[in-house]
Amino acid sequence: MLYQLHEWQRAFLGPLSHFAQANARMLSDHSNPFGQLPGAQRMAAGNELIHRIGKEYEKPEFDIHSATAHDHEIAVIERVALAKPFCQLKRFKRFSDDPGTIARMKTDPVVLVVAPLSGHHSTLLRDTVRTLLRDHKVYITDWVDARMVPAAEGSFGLDDYVAYVEEFIRHIGAESLHVISVCQPTVPVLAAVSLMAARGEATPLSMTMMGGPIDPRCSPTSVNSLATTRPLAWFKGNVIHTVPPNYPGHGREVYPGFLQHAGFIAMNPSRHMSSHWDFYQDLLRGDQEDAESHRKFYDEYNAVLDMPARFYLDTIEKVFQQFLLPRGLWDVAGERVDPAAIKRTALLTIEGELDDISGLGQTEAAHDLCRSIPAKRRAHKVIEGAGHYGIFSGRRWRETVYPQVRDFIRQFDRAGK
């Protein structure tokens, strides 16, 4: 019923938001007589703020059409390499008309970025992908909003996530692949590679794990505390709802994106209120550069997706409540996950000093589990002054983290070849 109430609210606010948008455009157009009225700029700013608060935010595009590789500007085309009901494996294919650049790009390492299946879309890793394209052939997991997946496709749990990662690795080719997992997928990625190694399959040349809850018992954060202080029944009863009839996934149980977004805002409401007020002031001053920065950030931040209920509850129970991976008790589809089976794959773990989502030590715990990987094929980095998002996005990612990731991949890419 809560989901349906949300849809009614959305249907009510939609026309109001569009009306406010039209008013903002009319009043900010100086060639329009209404734009010359006293107080027009203030009214335009207020209407745009109303529009942005009430509008529906669609999934953003990656919008990566060009990049710089080997000191040359290259074209980039986004392609679907493999489509699954709950995820698309996308490749960012690079093109150049310079023969030397083409020759160098052909020898670049292949990277699979495994994005989180969380409240935000995989486009949150846009900066990660754009930076990697300098020196790598890049694939990414682009997760589908669960409300758009017909109920006939069945449920999707944590075991299915692991199976998807395995399939993507096989599709690209493990013998020449490096995997980068950001936040939540560090757990299923480690499980997938462990299972493949235990079966005797080829495994990726390297794994880079960034800010993930391999062992949430280390330096628990507020996110960890929420999961451990409430029983699983509380999550089932309070955050799981059914998709209403106006979506393809009608009848599917999900953790709705609008509830996740409310949780994001509740973590720091004063900061968001201040940000919106600053946006309003920027519009009054005519500071379009800062106003556009606000628009871009919230276009991404406010675009959320529904998570499959089974996947969310599996993650709460197995990762954050029972700690099955670090305790060596996790079975996936009847197979025991044993990271000690991994011998060939190099391991790099990265943590942010100020990460308030995955605390210090949670990702580093992978080294104790992957004890069969020789010490010379493992490395751990703590990025000073970096929060959770800073290790994979923004200036600190581009200038501090990325060079270390690139060099680690190059080191073991040469060894693999």
C-alpha positions in Angstrom: 0.0 0.0 0.0 2.9 2.4 0.8 4.2 2.0 -2.8 0.8 2.8 -4.2 0.5 5.9 -2.0 3.9 7.0 -3.3 2.6 6.6 -6.9 -0.4 8.7 -6.1 1.8 11.4 -4.6 4.0 11.3 -7.7 1.0 11.6 -10.0 -0.1 14.7 -8.0 3.3 16.4 -7.9 4.1 15.7 -11.6 1.8 18.4 -13.1 2.9 20.9 -10.4 6.5 20.2 -11.1 6.0 20.7 -14.9 4.1 23.9 -14.3 6.9 25.2 -12.0 9.4 24.4 -14.7 7.5 26.3 -17.3 7.2 29.3 -15.0 10.9 29.2 -14.3 11.8 29.2 -18.0 9.3 32.0 -18.8 10.4 34.2 -15.9 14.2 33.7 -16.6 13.9 34.6 -20.3 14.8 38.2 -20.5 13.4 38.5 -24.0 10.0 37.6 -22.5 8.0 40.6 -21.2 7.2 38.6 -18.0 10.9 38.2 -17.4 11.2 42.0 -17.1 8.7 42.3 -14.2 10.1 43.3 -10.8 11.0 40.2 -8.8 10.9 38.0 -11.9 14.3 36.5 -11.1 13.3 35.6 -7.6 10.1 34.0 -8.8 12.0 32.0 -11.5 14.5 30.7 -8.8 11.7 29.7 -6.5 9.8 27.9 -9.3 12.9 26.0 -10.4 13.5 24.9 -6.9 9.9 23.6 -6.7 10.4 21.8 -10.0 13.6 20.1 -8.9 12.1 19.0 -5.5 8.9 17.6 -7.1 10.2 16.2 -10.4 10.7 12.5 -11.2 14.4 11.6 -11.7 15.0 9.2 -14.5 18.0 6.9 -14.8 20.9 9.1 -15.9 23.0 8.2 -19.0 26.7 7.4 -18.7 27.1 10.1 -21.4 30.7 9.0 -22.2 31.2 9.7 -25.9 34.9 10.6 -25.9 38.0 10.1 -23.7 41.7 10.6 -23.7 43.8 7.5 -24.3 47.6 7.4 -24.9 47.6 11.2 -25.2 45.0 11.2 -28.0 41.3 12.1 -28.1 39.3 9.0 -28.9 35.7 8.2 -29.5 33.7 5.9 -27.2 30.6 4.0 -28.0 28.5 2.3 -25.3 27.4 -1.3 -26.2 25.5 -4.1 -24.5 27.8 -7.1 -24.5 25.4 -9.4 -22.7 21.9 -8.9 -21.5 20.4 -10.6 -18.5 16.9 -10.0 -16.9 18.4 -8.1 -14.0 21.6 -6.7 -15.5 23.3 -5.6 -18.7 27.0 -6.2 -19.2 28.1 -3.0 -21.0 31.3 -2.3 -22.9 32.7 1.1 -23.6 34.3 0.5 -27.0 37.1 2.9 -27.9 37.8 4.1 -31.5 40.6 6.2 -33.0 41.8 7.1 -36.5 45.5 7.2 -35.3 47.3 4.0 -36.2 49.7 4.3 -33.3 46.9 4.8 -30.7 45.0 1.9 -32.1 48.0 -0.4 -31.8 48.6 0.7 -28.2 44.9 0.4 -27.3 44.8 -3.2 -28.5 47.4 -4.2 -25.9 45.6 -2.4 -23.0 44.4 -4.6 -20.1 40.7 -5.6 -20.0 38.8 -4.5 -16.9 35.4 -5.5 -15.6 33.9 -2.9 -13.1 31.3 -4.6 -10.9 29.0 -1.8 -9.7 26.9 -2.0 -6.6 23.2 -3.1 -6.9 22.1 -0.5 -4.4 19.9 2.5 -4.3 21.8 4.4 -7.1 22.3 3.4 -10.7 25.6 2.1 -12.0 26.1 5.6 -13.6 27.3 6.6 -10.1 30.6 5.1 -11.3 30.8 7.3 -14.4 34.0 9.0 -13.3 35.5 5.6 -12.5 34.8 4.4 -16.0 35.9 7.6 -17.8 39.2 7.5 -16.0 39.8 3.8 -16.6 39.3 4.3 -20.3 42.6 6.1 -20.5 44.5 2.9 -20.3 42.0 0.0 -20.3 39.3 -1.8 -22.2 36.3 -1.3 -19.9 33.2 -3.3 -19.1 30.6 -2.6 -16.4 27.6 -4.2 -14.8 24.6 -2.0 -15.4 21.9 -3.3 -13.0 18.2 -3.1 -14.0 15.6 -1.4 -11.9 13.7 -4.3 -10.3 10.3 -2.6 -10.9 11.0 -2.9 -14.7 11.7 -6.7 -14.6 8.5 -8.7 -15.2 7.6 -11.0 -12.2 7.7 -13.9 -14.6 11.5 -13.6 -14.6 11.5 -15.0 -11.1 13.3 -13.7 -8.0 16.9 -12.5 -7.7 19.0 -13.2 -4.7 22.6 -12.9 -3.6 23.4 -16.4 -5.1 22.1 -15.1 -8.4 24.3 -12.1 -8.2 27.3 -14.4 -7.7 26.2 -16.5 -10.7 25.9 -13.3 -12.9 29.5 -12.3 -12.0 30.8 -15.7 -12.9 29.0 -15.6 -16.2 30.3 -12.2 -17.0 33.8 -13.2 -16.2 33.5 -16.3 -18.5 31.9 -14.2 -21.3 34.8 -11.7 -21.3 37.5 -14.3 -20.7 39.1 -14.7 -17.3 42.6 -15.4 -18.8 43.0 -11.7 -19.8 40.6 -10.0 -17.3 41.0 -7.8 -14.3 38.0 -7.2 -12.0 37.4 -4.1 -10.0 34.5 -4.2 -7.4 33.3 -1.1 -5.7 31.6 -1.3 -2.2 28.9 -4.0 -1.8 29.9 -6.2 -4.8 33.3 -7.0 -3.2 31.5 -9.8 -1.4 29.9 -11.6 -4.3 32.9 -11.0 -6.5 35.2 -12.7 -4.0 32.6 -15.5 -3.8 32.5 -15.9 -7.6 36.2 -16.0 -8.0 36.6 -18.4 -5.1 34.0 -20.8 -6.5 35.7 -20.7 -10.0 39.1 -21.4 -8.5 37.8 -24.3 -6.4 36.3 -25.9 -9.6 39.6 -25.5 -11.4 38.3 -22.8 -13.8 40.5 -20.0 -15.0 40.2 -16.9 -12.7 40.9 -13.2 -13.4 44.5 -12.0 -13.5 43.7 -9.6 -10.6 41.0 -8.4 -8.3 40.8 -4.8 -7.0 38.4 -4.4 -4.1 37.4 -0.9 -3.0 35.6 0.0 0.2 33.6 -3.2 0.6 32.2 -5.1 3.6 34.3 -8.3 3.3 34.2 -8.5 7.1 31.7 -5.9 8.6 32.8 -6.8 12.1 35.9 -4.6 11.6 35.3 -1.0 12.5 31.5 -1.2 12.3 29.8 1.9 11.0 26.2 3.2 11.3 25.3 1.1 8.3 26.5 -2.0 10.0 24.8 -1.1 13.3 21.4 -0.7 11.6 21.7 -4.3 10.2 22.8 -5.8 13.5 20.4 -4.1 15.9 17.2 -5.2 14.1 16.1 -8.7 13.3 15.6 -9.8 9.7 11.8 -9.7 10.3 12.0 -6.0 10.9 13.4 -5.4 7.4 10.8 -7.7 5.9 8.0 -5.9 7.6 9.2 -2.3 7.1 11.1 -1.8 3.9 9.8 -4.6 1.6 6.9 -3.6 -0.6 5.1 -4.8 -3.8 5.5 -3.1 -7.2 2.1 -1.5 -8.2 0.3 -2.3 -11.5 1.7 0.6 -13.5 5.1 -1.1 -13.9 6.3 -4.2 -15.8 7.4 -5.7 -12.5 3.9 -5.6 -11.1 3.6 -8.0 -8.1 7.4 -8.2 -7.5 8.6 -7.7 -4.0 11.3 -5.0 -3.8 13.1 -2.6 -1.5 11.7 0.6 -3.2 14.1 3.3 -4.4 12.1 6.1 -2.9 12.5 4.5 0.6 16.3 4.1 0.0 16.4 7.8 -1.1 14.6 8.8 2.1 17.2 6.9 4.0 20.0 8.7 2.2 18.5 12.1 3.0 17.8 11.2 6.6 21.5 10.5 7.2 22.3 14.2 6.8 19.1 16.3 6.2 20.7 19.6 7.2 23.4 19.2 4.5 20.7 18.7 1.8 18.6 21.6 3.0 21.6 23.8 3.0 22.5 22.6 -0.5 19.1 23.5 -1.9 19.2 26.9 -0.2 22.6 27.6 -1.8 21.2 26.5 -5.2 18.4 29.1 -4.7 20.9 31.8 -3.9 23.1 30.9 -6.9 20.1 31.3 -9.2 19.4 34.7 -7.6 23.0 35.8 -8.2 23.0 34.4 -11.7 25.8 32.0 -10.8 25.0 29.5 -13.4 28.2 27.4 -13.0 27.5 26.5 -9.4 23.8 26.1 -10.1 24.6 23.6 -12.9 26.9 21.7 -10.5 24.0 21.4 -8.1 21.7 20.1 -11.0 24.2 17.5 -12.1 24.8 16.2 -8.6 21.2 15.9 -7.7 20.2 14.5 -11.1 22.4 11.6 -10.1 21.8 11.5 -6.4 18.0 11.6 -6.7 17.8 8.9 -9.4 17.2 5.6 -7.6 16.2 2.1 -8.4 14.2 -0.6 -6.7 16.3 -3.6 -5.4 14.9 -7.1 -5.6 13.7 -8.0 -2.1 15.4 -11.4 -1.9 18.8 -9.9 -2.8 18.4 -7.2 -0.2 17.4 -9.5 2.6 20.1 -12.1 1.6 22.7 -9.3 1.9 21.4 -8.1 5.3 21.3 -11.7 6.7 24.4 -13.3 5.2 26.8 -10.4 4.9 25.8 -8.0 7.8 24.2 -10.3 10.4 25.7 -13.7 10.1 29.1 -12.7 8.6 29.2 -16.0 6.7 32.1 -15.1 4.3 34.7 -14.2 7.0 33.5 -17.1 9.1 34.0 -19.6 6.3 30.3 -20.7 6.4 28.9 -19.3 3.2 27.4 -21.8 0.7 26.3 -20.6 -2.7 23.9 -22.9 -4.6 25.3 -25.8 -2.5 29.0 -25.0 -2.9 31.1 -23.7 0.0 32.9 -20.4 -0.7 36.6 -20.8 0.1 38.7 -17.8 -0.8 41.8 -19.9 0.1 41.2 -21.7 -3.2 42.4 -18.6 -5.1 46.0 -18.9 -6.0 46.6 -17.3 -9.4 44.7 -14.0 -9.0 46.5 -11.0 -7.7 44.7 -9.0 -5.0 44.6 -5.2 -4.3 42.4 -3.8 -1.6 41.7 -0.1 -1.2 40.1 1.7 1.8 39.3 5.4 2.5 40.7 6.7 5.8 37.3 8.5 6.5 35.0 6.0 5.0 31.7 6.0 7.0 30.1 3.2 5.1 32.7 0.5 5.0 35.0 1.1 8.0 38.8 0.6 8.0 39.8 -3.1 8.0 36.5 -4.4 6.4 38.1 -4.6 2.9 41.6 -5.5 4.1 40.1 -8.6 5.7 40.2 -10.2 2.2 43.9 -10.8 2.6 43.4 -13.1 5.5 40.8 -15.0 3.6 42.9 -15.2 0.4 45.9 -16.8 2.2 46.9 -18.9 -0.8 47.8 -15.8 -2.9 51.5 -15.2 -2.4 52.3 -12.0 -0.5 54.2 -10.6 -3.5 50.9 -10.7 -5.4 48.9 -8.8 -2.8 48.7 -5.1 -1.8 46.6 -2.9 0.5 46.2 0.8 0.3 44.6 3.3 2.7 43.8 6.6 1.0 44.4 9.5 3.4 41.6 12.0 3.7 39.2 10.0 1.5 35.7 9.1 2.3 33.7 6.4 0.7 33.0 8.1 -2.6 36.4 9.7 -2.8 38.1 6.3 -3.5 36.3 5.8 -6.8 35.1 9.3 -7.9 36.4 12.8 -8.0 39.8 14.4 -7.9 41.3 12.1 -5.2 40.3 9.1 -7.3 41.8 10.4 -10.5 45.0 11.8 -9.0 45.8 9.5 -6.1 43.9 6.2 -6.3 43.7 5.6 -10.1 47.5 5.6 -10.7 48.0 2.9 -8.1 45.2 0.8 -9.5 46.6 1.2 -13.1 50.1 0.3 -12.0 48.9 -2.8 -10.1 46.9 -4.0 -13.1 49.7 -3.4 -15.5 52.1 -5.3 -13.2 50.1 -8.5 -13.3 48.7 -8.0 -16.8 52.3 -8.4 -18.1 52.8 -11.4 -15.8 49.7 -13.0 -17.1 50.6 -12.5 -20.8 
